[in-house]
Amino acid sequence: MTNLVILAAVAEDTRSLGEKMSEAGLNTVIGISIVFLALAFISIIIAIEGKIFKAIGSRGKKKQAAPQATEEKASQPVVEDAASAESDDALIAVITAAVYEYELQATGTVPANGLYVRSIRRK
């Protein structure tokens, strides 16, 4: 019997449509405000973390900067000439042939469009 009384009380809402809409609008504004404040708070936390990690990283770079300075002075510029360019072409040909042979033995076939060496970096 008490359930019927509660349902009857809910069904007898005597507020006007304007009052209901103003309450709904207020709930919407409060909800959007809470979400906006949460996002602003997360944004502030991310910005602070970025500054902290940057400070920690720069502290480590200062310690590593001293040994690198001596290495830079000790290194000499590398001069490339025509013989070096020909040597690079030969190296590319050897690498391409090795990859071709590996593909042939591993899969039994080589791509129909061939193999292309796109870049080779020296250290």
ABEGO torsion letter per residue (X at the ends): XAAAAAAAAAAABABBAAAAAAAAAAAAAAAAAAAAAAAAAAAAAAAAAAAAAAAAAAAAAAAAAAAAAAAAAABBBBBBBAAAAAAAAAAAAAAAAAAAAAAAAAAGBBBAAEBBBABBBBX
